[in-house]
Amino acid sequence: MIKFNSLPANCVIFHTALDVMEVMRQLLAEGWEISAEDVAQLSPYLTAHISRFGLYATDVLRLRPDDFDPDLPEIDFTILAEAA
C-alpha cells in the first residue's frame, strides 16, 4: 500500500515542478530577472510545514460549549410554512 502511495505523491511533485517552471517562463517573458539563487530557493517538495502526527490543541477540550438555542429568532420560518 505504501509503495503505491508514492506514485500519486511523485505525480503531484512533478506537476508542481511543471507549474513552477511555467510561472518562471511567464515572468521571464514579462521582463523579470530570475537568478540561479532565486531558483535554488524553490522546491516542489516542501516539508518544513508538515508535522507527521499533526498539531492538536488539547486545552480547548475542557471548554464547555454554549447551550443550544432551539428558538433561532434570526431565521424566518414563515416561508417554509407557506411552502408546505
C-alpha positions as CSV (number, residue, x, y, z in Angstrom):
1,M,0.0,0.0,0.0
2,I,2.8,2.4,0.9
3,K,4.6,1.6,-2.4
4,F,1.5,2.7,-4.4
5,N,1.0,5.9,-2.4
6,S,4.4,7.1,-3.5
7,L,3.2,7.2,-7.2
8,P,0.5,9.9,-6.6
9,A,2.9,11.8,-4.4
10,N,5.5,11.8,-7.1
11,C,2.9,12.9,-9.7
12,V,1.9,15.8,-7.5
13,I,5.5,16.9,-7.0
14,F,6.2,16.6,-10.7
15,H,3.1,18.6,-11.6
16,T,4.1,21.3,-9.1
17,A,7.6,21.5,-10.7
18,L,6.0,21.9,-14.1
19,D,3.8,24.7,-12.7
20,V,6.8,26.5,-11.2
21,M,8.7,26.3,-14.5
22,E,5.7,27.7,-16.4
23,V,5.4,30.6,-14.0
24,M,9.1,31.3,-14.2
25,R,8.9,31.3,-18.0
26,Q,6.0,33.8,-17.8
27,L,7.9,36.0,-15.5
28,L,10.9,35.9,-17.8
29,A,8.7,36.8,-20.8
30,E,7.4,39.8,-18.8
31,G,10.9,41.0,-18.3
32,W,11.6,39.9,-14.8
33,E,15.2,38.8,-13.9
34,I,15.5,35.4,-12.2
35,S,18.9,34.4,-10.9
36,A,20.2,31.0,-10.0
37,E,20.0,31.9,-6.3
38,D,16.2,32.6,-6.8
39,V,15.7,29.2,-8.4
40,A,17.7,27.5,-5.7
41,Q,15.2,28.7,-3.1
42,L,12.3,26.9,-4.9
43,S,11.4,23.4,-4.2
44,P,8.3,21.4,-5.3
45,Y,8.7,19.2,-2.3
46,L,8.5,21.5,0.7
47,T,8.3,19.6,4.0
48,A,9.1,22.3,6.7
49,H,5.4,22.9,7.3
50,I,4.4,19.3,7.7
51,S,4.0,17.7,11.1
52,R,3.9,14.0,10.9
53,F,1.4,13.5,13.7
54,G,-0.3,16.8,13.4
55,L,-0.7,19.6,15.9
56,Y,-3.7,19.2,18.1
57,A,-4.7,21.7,20.8
58,T,-6.0,19.7,23.8
59,D,-6.5,22.6,26.1
60,V,-9.8,23.5,24.4
61,L,-11.3,20.1,25.3
62,R,-12.1,21.4,28.7
63,L,-14.1,24.4,27.4
64,R,-17.9,23.9,27.7
65,P,-19.8,24.9,24.6
66,D,-22.7,27.3,24.7
67,D,-26.1,25.9,25.3
68,F,-28.1,25.2,22.1
69,D,-30.9,27.7,21.5
70,P,-33.7,26.0,19.6
71,D,-35.6,29.2,19.1
72,L,-33.4,30.5,16.2
73,P,-35.0,34.0,16.0
74,E,-32.8,35.1,13.1
75,I,-34.4,32.6,10.7
76,D,-37.8,33.3,9.1
77,F,-39.7,30.0,9.1
78,T,-42.9,31.6,7.6
79,I,-41.7,30.9,4.1
80,L,-41.2,27.2,4.9
81,A,-44.7,27.1,6.4
82,E,-46.3,28.6,3.3
83,A,-44.5,26.1,1.0
84,A,-45.8,23.1,3.0
